[in-house]
């Protein structure tokens, strides 16, 4: 499934990836923090979007992140 990480405050997409373990990925991001080379974030919420592409219905998981108040986050 296509997975996109988005910063809630800005709407900026910071990572797009494909995962076959969506339940495991959601469990992981809901932990302490999500770390990227440019900062630490916390899970905010997620949505599961469905769309039609080339006559095939597809799913996309969008994971929204907020700045981690315990650390410095800079994009």
DRENKOLLUM-495995 format. One record per atom (N, C-alpha, C): y, z, x; atom name. Coordinates in steps of 0.05 Angstrom, whole numbers, plus 5000, padded with zeros to 4 digits. Layout:
<site v="Y" w="Z" u="X" atome="CA"/>
...
***
This chain:
<site v="4977" w="5000" u="5017" atome="N"/>
<site v="5000" w="5000" u="5000" atome="CA"/>
<site v="5025" w="5000" u="5018" atome="C"/>
<site v="5045" w="4986" u="5009" atome="N"/>
<site v="5070" w="4986" u="5023" atome="CA"/>
<site v="5084" w="5013" u="5019" atome="C"/>
<site v="5094" w="5024" u="5041" atome="N"/>
<site v="5108" w="5050" u="5040" atome="CA"/>
<site v="5135" w="5047" u="5054" atome="C"/>
<site v="5156" w="5057" u="5040" atome="N"/>
<site v="5183" w="5055" u="5052" atome="CA"/>
<site v="5195" w="5083" u="5052" atome="C"/>
<site v="5207" w="5090" u="5075" atome="N"/>
<site v="5221" w="5116" u="5078" atome="CA"/>
<site v="5251" w="5110" u="5075" atome="C"/>
<site v="5264" w="5126" u="5057" atome="N"/>
<site v="5293" w="5122" u="5051" atome="CA"/>
<site v="5307" w="5148" u="5054" atome="C"/>
<site v="5331" w="5148" u="5065" atome="N"/>
<site v="5348" w="5172" u="5066" atome="CA"/>
<site v="5362" w="5174" u="5039" atome="C"/>
<site v="5358" w="5196" u="5025" atome="N"/>
<site v="5368" w="5199" u="4998" atome="CA"/>
<site v="5398" w="5197" u="4997" atome="C"/>
<site v="5413" w="5210" u="5015" atome="N"/>
<site v="5442" w="5211" u="5014" atome="CA"/>
<site v="5455" w="5183" u="5017" atome="C"/>
<site v="5443" w="5166" u="5033" atome="N"/>
<site v="5455" w="5140" u="5040" atome="CA"/>
<site v="5441" w="5117" u="5028" atome="C"/>
<site v="5416" w="5120" u="5020" atome="N"/>
<site v="5400" w="5097" u="5010" atome="CA"/>
<site v="5390" w="5079" u="5032" atome="C"/>
<site v="5394" w="5088" u="5057" atome="N"/>
<site v="5385" w="5072" u="5080" atome="CA"/>
<site v="5355" w="5072" u="5084" atome="C"/>
<site v="5343" w="5049" u="5086" atome="N"/>
<site v="5314" w="5047" u="5092" atome="CA"/>
<site v="5311" w="5051" u="5122" atome="C"/>
<site v="5294" w="5070" u="5130" atome="N"/>
<site v="5291" w="5076" u="5158" atome="CA"/>
<site v="5263" w="5067" u="5169" atome="C"/>
<site v="5244" w="5063" u="5152" atome="N"/>
<site v="5218" w="5053" u="5161" atome="CA"/>
<site v="5203" w="5041" u="5138" atome="C"/>
<site v="5190" w="5019" u="5143" atome="N"/>
<site v="5172" w="5006" u="5124" atome="CA"/>
<site v="5145" w="5003" u="5138" atome="C"/>
<site v="5124" w="5011" u="5124" atome="N"/>
<site v="5097" w="5010" u="5136" atome="CA"/>
<site v="5076" w="5005" u="5114" atome="C"/>
<site v="5052" w="5001" u="5122" atome="N"/>
<site v="5029" w="4997" u="5104" atome="CA"/>
<site v="5010" w="5020" u="5109" atome="C"/>
<site v="5000" w="5033" u="5088" atome="N"/>
<site v="4982" w="5055" u="5090" atome="CA"/>
<site v="4959" w="5053" u="5070" atome="C"/>
<site v="4935" w="5059" u="5079" atome="N"/>
<site v="4912" w="5059" u="5060" atome="CA"/>
<site v="4906" w="5088" u="5052" atome="C"/>
<site v="4920" w="5108" u="5063" atome="N"/>
<site v="4916" w="5136" u="5056" atome="CA"/>
<site v="4942" w="5147" u="5045" atome="C"/>
<site v="4949" w="5139" u="5021" atome="N"/>
<site v="4974" w="5147" u="5008" atome="CA"/>
<site v="4974" w="5177" u="5002" atome="C"/>
<site v="4951" w="5188" u="4993" atome="N"/>
<site v="4950" w="5217" u="4987" atome="CA"/>
<site v="4954" w="5233" u="5013" atome="C"/>
<site v="4941" w="5225" u="5034" atome="N"/>
<site v="4945" w="5239" u="5060" atome="CA"/>
<site v="4973" w="5237" u="5070" atome="C"/>
<site v="4985" w="5213" u="5068" atome="N"/>
<site v="5013" w="5209" u="5077" atome="CA"/>
<site v="5032" w="5227" u="5061" atome="C"/>
<site v="5029" w="5228" u="5034" atome="N"/>
<site v="5046" w="5245" u="5018" atome="CA"/>
<site v="5042" w="5275" u="5025" atome="C"/>
<site v="5018" w="5283" u="5030" atome="N"/>
<site v="5013" w="5311" u="5037" atome="CA"/>
<site v="5027" w="5317" u="5064" atome="C"/>
<site v="5025" w="5298" u="5083" atome="N"/>
<site v="5038" w="5302" u="5109" atome="CA"/>
<site v="5068" w="5304" u="5107" atome="C"/>
<site v="5081" w="5286" u="5092" atome="N"/>
<site v="5110" w="5287" u="5091" atome="CA"/>
<site v="5121" w="5311" u="5076" atome="C"/>
<site v="5105" w="5323" u="5059" atome="N"/>
<site v="5114" w="5346" u="5044" atome="CA"/>
<site v="5111" w="5372" u="5060" atome="C"/>
<site v="5103" w="5370" u="5085" atome="N"/>
<site v="5101" w="5393" u="5102" atome="CA"/>
<site v="5127" w="5402" u="5113" atome="C"/>
<site v="5127" w="5413" u="5137" atome="N"/>
<site v="5151" w="5424" u="5149" atome="CA"/>
<site v="5174" w="5404" u="5152" atome="C"/>
<site v="5169" w="5382" u="5166" atome="N"/>
<site v="5189" w="5362" u="5169" atome="CA"/>
<site v="5177" w="5335" u="5176" atome="C"/>
<site v="5194" w="5314" u="5174" atome="N"/>
<site v="5186" w="5287" u="5182" atome="CA"/>
<site v="5204" w="5280" u="5205" atome="C"/>
<site v="5192" w="5273" u="5228" atome="N"/>
<site v="5208" w="5268" u="5252" atome="CA"/>
<site v="5207" w="5238" u="5259" atome="C"/>
<site v="5231" w="5228" u="5264" atome="N"/>
<site v="5235" w="5201" u="5274" atome="CA"/>
<site v="5248" w="5203" u="5301" atome="C"/>
<site v="5249" w="5182" u="5317" atome="N"/>
<site v="5262" w="5184" u="5343" atome="CA"/>
<site v="5292" w="5191" u="5341" atome="C"/>
<site v="5304" w="5187" u="5317" atome="N"/>
<site v="5332" w="5191" u="5313" atome="CA"/>
<site v="5338" w="5216" u="5297" atome="C"/>
<site v="5319" w="5233" u="5291" atome="N"/>
<site v="5325" w="5258" u="5277" atome="CA"/>
<site v="5302" w="5269" u="5261" atome="C"/>
<site v="5306" w="5293" u="5250" atome="N"/>
<site v="5286" w="5307" u="5233" atome="CA"/>
<site v="5296" w="5307" u="5205" atome="C"/>
<site v="5277" w="5303" u="5186" atome="N"/>
<site v="5283" w="5302" u="5158" atome="CA"/>
<site v="5263" w="5319" u="5143" atome="C"/>
<site v="5270" w="5325" u="5118" atome="N"/>
<site v="5252" w="5339" u="5100" atome="CA"/>
<site v="5246" w="5321" u="5076" atome="C"/>
<site v="5223" w="5324" u="5065" atome="N"/>
<site v="5215" w="5309" u="5040" atome="CA"/>
<site v="5234" w="5317" u="5018" atome="C"/>
<site v="5243" w="5298" u="5002" atome="N"/>
<site v="5260" w="5303" u="4979" atome="CA"/>
<site v="5244" w="5297" u="4953" atome="C"/>
<site v="5236" w="5272" u="4950" atome="N"/>
<site v="5219" w="5263" u="4927" atome="CA"/>
<site v="5208" w="5236" u="4933" atome="C"/>
<site v="5191" w="5226" u="4915" atome="N"/>
<site v="5180" w="5199" u="4919" atome="CA"/>
<site v="5178" w="5185" u="4892" atome="C"/>
<site v="5177" w="5158" u="4894" atome="N"/>
<site v="5173" w="5142" u="4870" atome="CA"/>
<site v="5151" w="5122" u="4876" atome="C"/>
<site v="5137" w="5113" u="4856" atome="N"/>
<site v="5117" w="5092" u="4858" atome="CA"/>
<site v="5127" w="5069" u="4841" atome="C"/>
<site v="5134" w="5048" u="4855" atome="N"/>
<site v="5144" w="5024" u="4841" atome="CA"/>
<site v="5123" w="5003" u="4839" atome="C"/>
<site v="5123" w="4989" u="4816" atome="N"/>
<site v="5105" w="4966" u="4811" atome="CA"/>
<site v="5122" w="4941" u="4808" atome="C"/>
<site v="5113" w="4919" u="4820" atome="N"/>
<site v="5128" w="4894" u="4818" atome="CA"/>
<site v="5108" w="4871" u="4818" atome="C"/>
<site v="5118" w="4848" u="4809" atome="N"/>
<site v="5102" w="4824" u="4808" atome="CA"/>
<site v="5110" w="4806" u="4831" atome="C"/>
<site v="5091" w="4798" u="4847" atome="N"/>
<site v="5096" w="4779" u="4870" atome="CA"/>
<site v="5074" w="4758" u="4871" atome="C"/>
<site v="5082" w="4733" u="4868" atome="N"/>
<site v="5063" w="4711" u="4868" atome="CA"/>
<site v="5041" w="4715" u="4847" atome="C"/>
<site v="5049" w="4723" u="4824" atome="N"/>
<site v="5031" w="4727" u="4801" atome="CA"/>
<site v="5011" w="4750" u="4805" atome="C"/>
<site v="5017" w="4768" u="4824" atome="N"/>
<site v="5000" w="4791" u="4829" atome="CA"/>
<site v="5017" w="4816" u="4827" atome="C"/>
<site v="5007" w="4836" u="4812" atome="N"/>
<site v="5021" w="4861" u="4810" atome="CA"/>
<site v="5015" w="4878" u="4836" atome="C"/>
<site v="5036" w="4888" u="4847" atome="N"/>
<site v="5034" w="4904" u="4872" atome="CA"/>
<site v="5047" w="4931" u="4868" atome="C"/>
<site v="5040" w="4950" u="4885" atome="N"/>
<site v="5052" w="4976" u="4885" atome="CA"/>
<site v="5067" w="4982" u="4911" atome="C"/>
<site v="5087" w="4998" u="4909" atome="N"/>
<site v="5103" w="5006" u="4932" atome="CA"/>
<site v="5111" w="5035" u="4929" atome="C"/>
<site v="5104" w="5051" u="4949" atome="N"/>
<site v="5111" w="5079" u="4949" atome="CA"/>
<site v="5137" w="5082" u="4965" atome="C"/>
<site v="5157" w="5094" u="4952" atome="N"/>
<site v="5183" w="5099" u="4966" atome="CA"/>
<site v="5186" w="5129" u="4969" atome="C"/>
<site v="5188" w="5138" u="4994" atome="N"/>
<site v="5190" w="5166" u="5001" atome="CA"/>
<site v="5219" w="5172" u="5009" atome="C"/>
<site v="5232" w="5190" u="4994" atome="N"/>
<site v="5260" w="5196" u="4999" atome="CA"/>
<site v="5262" w="5222" u="5016" atome="C"/>
<site v="5279" w="5221" u="5036" atome="N"/>
<site v="5282" w="5243" u="5055" atome="CA"/>
<site v="5310" w="5253" u="5055" atome="C"/>
<site v="5313" w="5279" u="5060" atome="N"/>
<site v="5340" w="5291" u="5064" atome="CA"/>
<site v="5342" w="5302" u="5092" atome="C"/>
<site v="5367" w="5305" u="5101" atome="N"/>
<site v="5372" w="5315" u="5128" atome="CA"/>
<site v="5360" w="5343" u="5131" atome="C"/>
<site v="5348" w="5349" u="5153" atome="N"/>
<site v="5338" w="5376" u="5159" atome="CA"/>
<site v="5361" w="5394" u="5167" atome="C"/>
<site v="5366" w="5414" u="5152" atome="N"/>
<site v="5389" w="5432" u="5157" atome="CA"/>
<site v="5384" w="5449" u="5182" atome="C"/>
<site v="5360" w="5451" u="5193" atome="N"/>
<site v="5354" w="5467" u="5216" atome="CA"/>
<site v="5358" w="5452" u="5242" atome="C"/>
<site v="5363" w="5426" u="5241" atome="N"/>
<site v="5366" w="5411" u="5266" atome="CA"/>
<site v="5387" w="5390" u="5263" atome="C"/>
<site v="5394" w="5378" u="5285" atome="N"/>
<site v="5415" w="5357" u="5285" atome="CA"/>
<site v="5402" w="5331" u="5278" atome="C"/>
<site v="5413" w="5317" u="5258" atome="N"/>
<site v="5402" w="5291" u="5250" atome="CA"/>
<site v="5425" w="5271" u="5254" atome="C"/>
<site v="5419" w="5250" u="5268" atome="N"/>
<site v="5438" w="5229" u="5271" atome="CA"/>
<site v="5425" w="5202" u="5270" atome="C"/>
<site v="5436" w="5184" u="5255" atome="N"/>
<site v="5425" w="5157" u="5253" atome="CA"/>
<site v="5441" w="5138" u="5270" atome="C"/>
***
